[in-house]
Amino acid sequence: MLLQGVLGLQPDAPAGVLHVKNPMLPTFLDEVTISKLAVGQSRVALRFERHGDRTLANLLSVSGKPLRVQIELS
């Protein structure tokens, strides 16, 4: 739950969507890669990198059922 909150992960498995809203890594952590994150019957891999005060998110892969990944940065 902590990672979900910090990385802004909001899964909606019935709709086949993973929202990533305004991720923010703490200052002591420059990057995080998550592999095989389950969202319904889909698996997703994401990489998060901190650049100063901003955290960028990149979609690495999706497997299983189709999944739409929406990354929203403000």
DRENDRENVO-155975 format. One record per residue (C-alpha): residue in three letters; residue number from 0; x, y, z. Coordinates in steps of 0.001 Angstrom, whole numbers, plus 524288, in hexadecimal, padded with zeros to 5 digits. Example, Ala and Ser with C-alpha at 12.3 -4.5 7.8 and 13.67 -1.06 7.14 Angstrom:
2
<atom><code>ALA</code><pos>0</pos><X>8300C</X><Y>7EE6C</Y><Z>81E78</Z></atom>
<atom><code>SER</code><pos>1</pos><X>83566</X><Y>7FBDC</Y><Z>81BE4</Z></atom>
//
This chain:
74
<atom><code>MET</code><pos>0</pos><X>80000</X><Y>80000</Y><Z>80000</Z></atom>
<atom><code>LEU</code><pos>1</pos><X>80B49</X><Y>80941</Y><Z>802C6</Z></atom>
<atom><code>LEU</code><pos>2</pos><X>81106</X><Y>80754</Y><Z>7F530</Z></atom>
<atom><code>GLN</code><pos>3</pos><X>8038F</X><Y>80894</Y><Z>7EF3F</Z></atom>
<atom><code>GLY</code><pos>4</pos><X>801C9</X><Y>815D0</Y><Z>7F5BA</Z></atom>
<atom><code>VAL</code><pos>5</pos><X>80F6B</X><Y>81B19</Y><Z>7F2FF</Z></atom>
<atom><code>LEU</code><pos>6</pos><X>80F47</X><Y>816C2</Y><Z>7E4C9</Z></atom>
<atom><code>GLY</code><pos>7</pos><X>80145</X><Y>81B23</Y><Z>7E278</Z></atom>
<atom><code>LEU</code><pos>8</pos><X>7FCA8</X><Y>80DB2</Y><Z>7DE01</Z></atom>
<atom><code>GLN</code><pos>9</pos><X>7EDE9</X><Y>80CD6</Y><Z>7DC78</Z></atom>
<atom><code>PRO</code><pos>10</pos><X>7EA01</X><Y>7FFE8</Y><Z>7D63F</Z></atom>
<atom><code>ASP</code><pos>11</pos><X>7DC86</X><Y>7FDD0</Y><Z>7D053</Z></atom>
<atom><code>ALA</code><pos>12</pos><X>7DCFF</X><Y>7EF76</Y><Z>7CC6F</Z></atom>
<atom><code>PRO</code><pos>13</pos><X>7CEB6</X><Y>7EE4A</Y><Z>7C7FF</Z></atom>
<atom><code>ALA</code><pos>14</pos><X>7D0DE</X><Y>7F981</Y><Z>7BE54</Z></atom>
<atom><code>GLY</code><pos>15</pos><X>7DE58</X><Y>7F47D</Y><Z>7BA52</Z></atom>
<atom><code>VAL</code><pos>16</pos><X>7E536</X><Y>80110</Y><Z>7BE56</Z></atom>
<atom><code>LEU</code><pos>17</pos><X>7F0A9</X><Y>80490</Y><Z>7C712</Z></atom>
<atom><code>HIS</code><pos>18</pos><X>7F188</X><Y>812F9</Y><Z>7CA99</Z></atom>
<atom><code>VAL</code><pos>19</pos><X>7FEB6</X><Y>81859</Y><Z>7CEE5</Z></atom>
<atom><code>LYS</code><pos>20</pos><X>7FC0F</X><Y>825E0</Y><Z>7D481</Z></atom>
<atom><code>ASN</code><pos>21</pos><X>806D5</X><Y>82F10</Y><Z>7D8D6</Z></atom>
<atom><code>PRO</code><pos>22</pos><X>810CF</X><Y>8252D</Y><Z>7DDD8</Z></atom>
<atom><code>MET</code><pos>23</pos><X>81A80</X><Y>82AA1</Y><Z>7E7B5</Z></atom>
<atom><code>LEU</code><pos>24</pos><X>8268D</X><Y>82317</Y><Z>7EC1A</Z></atom>
<atom><code>PRO</code><pos>25</pos><X>82C80</X><Y>8272A</Y><Z>7F920</Z></atom>
<atom><code>THR</code><pos>26</pos><X>83950</X><Y>82EAF</Y><Z>7F886</Z></atom>
<atom><code>PHE</code><pos>27</pos><X>84167</X><Y>822ED</Y><Z>7FCDE</Z></atom>
<atom><code>LEU</code><pos>28</pos><X>83C91</X><Y>81AA2</Y><Z>7F16E</Z></atom>
<atom><code>ASP</code><pos>29</pos><X>84080</X><Y>81DFA</Y><Z>7E370</Z></atom>
<atom><code>GLU</code><pos>30</pos><X>839C3</X><Y>812EF</Y><Z>7DC33</Z></atom>
<atom><code>VAL</code><pos>31</pos><X>8309D</X><Y>8075C</Y><Z>7DDDF</Z></atom>
<atom><code>THR</code><pos>32</pos><X>82CE6</X><Y>7FCBD</Y><Z>7D433</Z></atom>
<atom><code>ILE</code><pos>33</pos><X>820BB</X><Y>7F4A3</Y><Z>7D686</Z></atom>
<atom><code>SER</code><pos>34</pos><X>81F59</X><Y>7E7EE</Y><Z>7CEFE</Z></atom>
<atom><code>LYS</code><pos>35</pos><X>813B2</X><Y>7DED4</Y><Z>7CDA6</Z></atom>
<atom><code>LEU</code><pos>36</pos><X>80A2B</X><Y>7E7F5</Y><Z>7D48D</Z></atom>
<atom><code>ALA</code><pos>37</pos><X>7FCF0</X><Y>7E132</Y><Z>7D3A8</Z></atom>
<atom><code>VAL</code><pos>38</pos><X>7F11E</X><Y>7E904</Y><Z>7CF42</Z></atom>
<atom><code>GLY</code><pos>39</pos><X>7E63C</X><Y>7DF43</Y><Z>7CD3A</Z></atom>
<atom><code>GLN</code><pos>40</pos><X>7EB41</X><Y>7D52F</Y><Z>7C37E</Z></atom>
<atom><code>SER</code><pos>41</pos><X>7F5C3</X><Y>7DE54</Y><Z>7BE5E</Z></atom>
<atom><code>ARG</code><pos>42</pos><X>803CC</X><Y>7E03C</Y><Z>7C2B3</Z></atom>
<atom><code>VAL</code><pos>43</pos><X>80B07</X><Y>7ED03</Y><Z>7C124</Z></atom>
<atom><code>ALA</code><pos>44</pos><X>818F6</X><Y>7F1BE</Y><Z>7C311</Z></atom>
<atom><code>LEU</code><pos>45</pos><X>81B9D</X><Y>8000C</Y><Z>7C63B</Z></atom>
<atom><code>ARG</code><pos>46</pos><X>827D4</X><Y>807FC</Y><Z>7C8EA</Z></atom>
<atom><code>PHE</code><pos>47</pos><X>827C1</X><Y>81451</Y><Z>7D123</Z></atom>
<atom><code>GLU</code><pos>48</pos><X>83320</X><Y>81DFA</Y><Z>7D14E</Z></atom>
<atom><code>ARG</code><pos>49</pos><X>8349C</X><Y>82A13</Y><Z>7D9BE</Z></atom>
<atom><code>HIS</code><pos>50</pos><X>83A45</X><Y>83633</Y><Z>7D33E</Z></atom>
<atom><code>GLY</code><pos>51</pos><X>83B2E</X><Y>840F8</Y><Z>7DD60</Z></atom>
<atom><code>ASP</code><pos>52</pos><X>82D76</X><Y>8436E</Y><Z>7E280</Z></atom>
<atom><code>ARG</code><pos>53</pos><X>826DF</X><Y>83BAE</Y><Z>7D79A</Z></atom>
<atom><code>THR</code><pos>54</pos><X>824DE</X><Y>82D23</Y><Z>7D5FC</Z></atom>
<atom><code>LEU</code><pos>55</pos><X>8235D</X><Y>827BF</Y><Z>7C84A</Z></atom>
<atom><code>ALA</code><pos>56</pos><X>81C65</X><Y>81B04</Y><Z>7C53F</Z></atom>
<atom><code>ASN</code><pos>57</pos><X>81F14</X><Y>81218</Y><Z>7B9A2</Z></atom>
<atom><code>LEU</code><pos>58</pos><X>81759</X><Y>80660</Y><Z>7B542</Z></atom>
<atom><code>LEU</code><pos>59</pos><X>82093</X><Y>7FAFF</Y><Z>7B288</Z></atom>
<atom><code>SER</code><pos>60</pos><X>81737</X><Y>7EFFD</Y><Z>7AF15</Z></atom>
<atom><code>VAL</code><pos>61</pos><X>80972</X><Y>7EA8F</Y><Z>7AFFE</Z></atom>
<atom><code>SER</code><pos>62</pos><X>80603</X><Y>7DC25</Y><Z>7AF1B</Z></atom>
<atom><code>GLY</code><pos>63</pos><X>7F9BC</X><Y>7D410</Y><Z>7B0A8</Z></atom>
<atom><code>LYS</code><pos>64</pos><X>7ECC8</X><Y>7DA95</Y><Z>7AD94</Z></atom>
<atom><code>PRO</code><pos>65</pos><X>7ED5F</X><Y>7E7FB</Y><Z>7A729</Z></atom>
<atom><code>LEU</code><pos>66</pos><X>7EF66</X><Y>7F2FC</Y><Z>7B0F5</Z></atom>
<atom><code>ARG</code><pos>67</pos><X>7EF0C</X><Y>8019D</Y><Z>7AEB3</Z></atom>
<atom><code>VAL</code><pos>68</pos><X>7F91B</X><Y>808EA</Y><Z>7B6DC</Z></atom>
<atom><code>GLN</code><pos>69</pos><X>7F698</X><Y>8175E</Y><Z>7B8BD</Z></atom>
<atom><code>ILE</code><pos>70</pos><X>80207</X><Y>81F32</Y><Z>7BE31</Z></atom>
<atom><code>GLU</code><pos>71</pos><X>7FE2D</X><Y>82CA9</Y><Z>7C305</Z></atom>
<atom><code>LEU</code><pos>72</pos><X>80896</X><Y>83642</Y><Z>7C773</Z></atom>
<atom><code>SER</code><pos>73</pos><X>805AC</X><Y>8440B</Y><Z>7CBF1</Z></atom>
//
